[in-house]
Amino acid sequence: MTKNMTNPRFVAFGELLLRFSKNDHLRLSQGDYFTCKYGGSEANVAVSLATLGDDVEYITRLPDTPVGHAGVQNLMQLGVDCHRVAFGGTRIGTYYLEPAAGMRSSKVIYDRDKSAYSELEPGMIPWRDILKDAQVLHVSGITAAISKAAADATFEALDVADELGVQVSFDINYRKNLWRYGAEPRETLSRMLSRCDMMFGDAIEFEWLCQRQQPPFTATDTSFQMQMAEYDEWFQELHAQFPRCRKWLMGMRNMVASSRHLLTALLYTDGHLLKAPIHDIIGVVDASGVGDAFMAGLLHGVYAFPGDDQRILEYALAAAALKNTISGDFNLASDEEITSLLE
């Protein structure tokens, strides 16, 4: 039986990273300095939920070093419970971001080999204690991409969640360059999706996962008309393949330029497909973590607006739209700001 409570407790599981990026749209080869921030998909979701006032615990493995402990302190200062973070290994995973500028896309380079999290193995995390009073476990495809050991630890968490009746939320988060240990990405992510109750992915990830071309989202203003019949057929086929998942959230973005994005989303639930308005975002500051803002908005909305799926969808989209205005991986938009944008 699935737990269902008005005031939920969320648990997010993934790798905390150090992000190194250049200021003023410099390329990685330019300038003398990097700006350093903590981030990572699942941590981003945890911080966003905490900012919205939710009870959220973050589980990861970090090196027992000042850098690892500083990462925990950073999350705790933002309201995330980190008291059961595991420590071990020798290094924290990192990534390098070259920001977009004009018509030049951003570039991400990962450095996660032999990180503390990549060496995480089943049995290292006391999942029964952690999940015994939780309502939702959040994982993403990245957790299964880093290493076989991390993938096995993720499926161990899913096993315990099923045993205890904890709902599972899942972000596809397909990162082609991370899958290097021999597993087949589509098969592995499909197995994860088959065990989730709520999920998020962008349109490109949906297209990759189901190997079916999406209707194009080529909006250049908010009057763009969505091909809802084609999307509805697509979601019906997906739901037939993965019947456990009851809420499917798809984000869509068209980048007119690095500083102007058109953003919208669809939500398929209970056999119905809902669409949200298109946001025309002018003056994009940082598009990192927008998908994680979508995911956190969905999770918060499911409990804040039970039964109002249109409100849930538009809340998630508004959260994601605001993330584009905030530097760094974390979405620090408050519930008041999101609600104000909705209204």
Buried (B, 14 or more C-beta within 10 A) or exposed (E): EEBEEEEBBBBBBBBBBBBBBBEEBBEBEEEEEBEEBBBBBBBBBBBBBBBBEBBBBBBBBBBEBEBBBEBBEBBBEBBBBBEBBBBBBEBBBBBBBBBBBEEEEBEEEBBBEEBBBBBBBBEBBEBEEBBEEBBBBBBBBBBBBBBEBBBBBBBBBBEBBEEBEBBBBBBBBBBEEBBEEEBEBBEBBBEBBBBBBBBBBBBBBBBBBBEEEBBEBEBEEEEBEBEEEEBBBBBEEBBEEBEEBBBBBBBBBBBBEBBBBBBBBBBBBEEEBBBBBBBBBEEBBBBBBBBBBBBBBBBBBBBBBEEEBEBBBBBBBBBBBBBBBBBBBBBBBEBEBBEEBEE
